[in-house]
Amino acid sequence: MDKYMEEAVKEAKKGLKEGGIPIGSVLVKDGAIVGRGHNKRVQDADPVTHAEIDCLRNAGRIGSYKGTILYSTLMPCYLCAGAVVQFGIKKVIAGESATFAGAKKFMEEHGVEVVDLDLEECKSIMRDFINKNPKLWNEDIGK
């Protein structure tokens, strides 16, 4: 696991400690983390504060997203994939997609390179959370 995904995992664990859904994200530009975030739907009572959205908000106005890479512990959903496409982020690295398939095909159809690392740590975090909180997880994914 590279240092950027390690930081995304730290964000996921931070969200879990706050009572939220354990998904984390970082945005990297020119080798530096310019934004980080975690899912705050529960903490903020906001249905769209997914990890990737929180990360982009925290990055602020960075001008062009050309050359940025978005890391997420879980494959981005359609909401977050829409933001990726809208802002022209051309590479997404996901920790896993086994617990949630997300919108990989959508992003690829819009010219985004998507890498699924299939990391056991990311899968384990999500499996544990889903097993303990199925109702909350189903709410998060719109079921």
KOLRO-263800 format. One record per residue (C-alpha): residue number from 1; residue in one letter; z, x, y. Coordinates in pm, whole numbers, always signed. Each point is the difference from the previous one (the first is absolute). Layout:
BEGIN
{atom NUM, 'a', {Z, X, Y}};
...
***
This chain:
BEGIN
{atom 1, 'm', {+0, +0, +0}};
{atom 2, 'd', {-95, +146, +337}};
{atom 3, 'k', {+231, +18, +301}};
{atom 4, 'y', {-159, -301, +171}};
{atom 5, 'm', {+49, -231, -297}};
{atom 6, 'e', {+355, +132, -28}};
{atom 7, 'e', {+57, -120, +357}};
{atom 8, 'a', {-150, -340, -82}};
{atom 9, 'v', {+238, -25, -298}};
{atom 10, 'k', {+292, +83, +234}};
{atom 11, 'e', {-111, -289, +221}};
{atom 12, 'a', {-13, -233, -302}};
{atom 13, 'k', {+353, +99, -100}};
{atom 14, 'k', {+118, -49, +358}};
{atom 15, 'g', {-137, -354, -5}};
{atom 16, 'l', {+174, -72, -328}};
{atom 17, 'k', {+333, +125, +141}};
{atom 18, 'e', {-48, -239, +292}};
{atom 19, 'g', {-36, -290, -244}};
{atom 20, 'g', {-377, -15, +26}};
{atom 21, 'i', {-302, +48, -220}};
{atom 22, 'p', {-42, +366, -105}};
{atom 23, 'i', {-344, +88, +129}};
{atom 24, 'g', {-51, +295, +234}};
{atom 25, 's', {-290, +146, +194}};
{atom 26, 'v', {-92, +298, +217}};
{atom 27, 'l', {-303, +70, +215}};
{atom 28, 'v', {-124, +359, +7}};
{atom 29, 'k', {-229, +152, +263}};
{atom 30, 'd', {-96, +368, +9}};
{atom 31, 'g', {+264, +81, -261}};
{atom 32, 'a', {+287, -160, +192}};
{atom 33, 'i', {+177, -331, -53}};
{atom 34, 'v', {-69, -209, +309}};
{atom 35, 'g', {+152, -323, -126}};
{atom 36, 'r', {+233, -122, -271}};
{atom 37, 'g', {+134, -334, -104}};
{atom 38, 'h', {+124, -226, -274}};
{atom 39, 'n', {-22, -365, -91}};
{atom 40, 'k', {+234, -192, +234}};
{atom 41, 'r', {-92, -358, -83}};
{atom 42, 'v', {+358, -75, -102}};
{atom 43, 'q', {+177, +208, +264}};
{atom 44, 'd', {-210, -135, +290}};
{atom 45, 'a', {-66, -349, -144}};
{atom 46, 'd', {-365, +78, +76}};
{atom 47, 'p', {-262, -81, -265}};
{atom 48, 'v', {-246, +266, +122}};
{atom 49, 't', {+228, +302, +28}};
{atom 50, 'h', {-140, +167, -308}};
{atom 51, 'a', {+54, +375, -41}};
{atom 52, 'e', {-348, +93, +118}};
{atom 53, 'i', {+20, -229, +303}};
{atom 54, 'd', {+344, +141, +90}};
{atom 55, 'c', {-143, +351, -37}};
{atom 56, 'l', {-295, -74, +229}};
{atom 57, 'r', {+229, -162, +258}};
{atom 58, 'n', {+227, +304, -6}};
{atom 59, 'a', {-298, +233, +40}};
{atom 60, 'g', {-80, -181, +322}};
{atom 61, 'r', {-324, +53, +187}};
{atom 62, 'i', {-143, +317, -147}};
{atom 63, 'g', {-350, -55, +130}};
{atom 64, 's', {-247, +53, -279}};
{atom 65, 'y', {+103, -39, -363}};
{atom 66, 'k', {-287, +228, -102}};
{atom 67, 'g', {+127, +252, -251}};
{atom 68, 't', {+326, -182, -70}};
{atom 69, 'i', {+132, -66, -348}};
{atom 70, 'l', {+228, -291, -78}};
{atom 71, 'y', {+249, +53, -282}};
{atom 72, 's', {+171, -297, -158}};
{atom 73, 't', {+229, -18, -301}};
{atom 74, 'l', {-184, -316, -112}};
{atom 75, 'm', {-369, -91, +19}};
{atom 76, 'p', {-45, -180, +333}};
{atom 77, 'c', {-43, -377, -2}};
{atom 78, 'y', {-283, -177, +183}};
{atom 79, 'l', {+202, -24, +323}};
{atom 80, 'c', {+57, +374, +9}};
{atom 81, 'a', {-346, +80, -133}};
{atom 82, 'g', {-139, -205, +290}};
{atom 83, 'a', {+190, +220, +244}};
{atom 84, 'v', {-134, +311, -177}};
{atom 85, 'v', {-357, -125, +35}};
{atom 86, 'q', {+51, -128, +356}};
{atom 87, 'f', {+127, +336, +126}};
{atom 88, 'g', {-252, +209, -191}};
{atom 89, 'i', {+247, +182, -226}};
{atom 90, 'k', {-229, +156, -258}};
{atom 91, 'k', {+248, +112, -264}};
{atom 92, 'v', {+295, -174, -166}};
{atom 93, 'i', {+221, +163, -261}};
{atom 94, 'a', {+209, -244, -200}};
{atom 95, 'g', {+295, +90, -218}};
{atom 96, 'e', {-90, -268, -253}};
{atom 97, 's', {-181, -325, -64}};
{atom 98, 'a', {+141, -97, -340}};
{atom 99, 't', {+261, -240, +140}};
{atom 100, 'f', {-239, -138, +265}};
{atom 101, 'a', {-376, +52, -4}};
{atom 102, 'g', {-39, -46, +375}};
{atom 103, 'a', {-331, +14, +182}};
{atom 104, 'k', {-152, +323, -129}};
{atom 105, 'k', {-346, -147, -54}};
{atom 106, 'f', {-2, -156, +348}};
{atom 107, 'm', {+80, +334, +162}};
{atom 108, 'e', {-258, +186, -208}};
{atom 109, 'e', {-264, -259, +91}};
{atom 110, 'h', {+73, +86, +363}};
{atom 111, 'g', {-42, +374, -40}};
{atom 112, 'v', {+362, +98, -61}};
{atom 113, 'e', {+73, +265, -260}};
{atom 114, 'v', {+292, -130, -207}};
{atom 115, 'v', {+202, +228, -226}};
{atom 116, 'd', {+250, -153, -244}};
{atom 117, 'l', {+247, +268, -109}};
{atom 118, 'd', {+160, -226, -266}};
{atom 119, 'l', {+340, +160, +58}};
{atom 120, 'e', {+280, -95, -237}};
{atom 121, 'e', {+262, +24, +277}};
{atom 122, 'c', {-185, -257, +211}};
{atom 123, 'k', {-54, -230, -299}};
{atom 124, 's', {+366, +29, -100}};
{atom 125, 'i', {+125, -90, +347}};
{atom 126, 'm', {-219, -309, +8}};
{atom 127, 'r', {+68, -111, -360}};
{atom 128, 'd', {+376, +21, +57}};
{atom 129, 'f', {-27, -193, +324}};
{atom 130, 'i', {-227, -270, -144}};
{atom 131, 'n', {+224, -48, -305}};
{atom 132, 'k', {+306, -46, +223}};
{atom 133, 'n', {-172, -201, +275}};
{atom 134, 'p', {-293, -199, -145}};
{atom 135, 'k', {+27, -284, +254}};
{atom 136, 'l', {+0, +239, +297}};
{atom 137, 'w', {-289, +199, -147}};
{atom 138, 'n', {-207, -315, -57}};
{atom 139, 'e', {+66, -98, +360}};
{atom 140, 'd', {-119, +342, +114}};
{atom 141, 'i', {-331, -25, -187}};
{atom 142, 'g', {-57, -365, +92}};
{atom 143, 'k', {+64, -165, -337}};
***
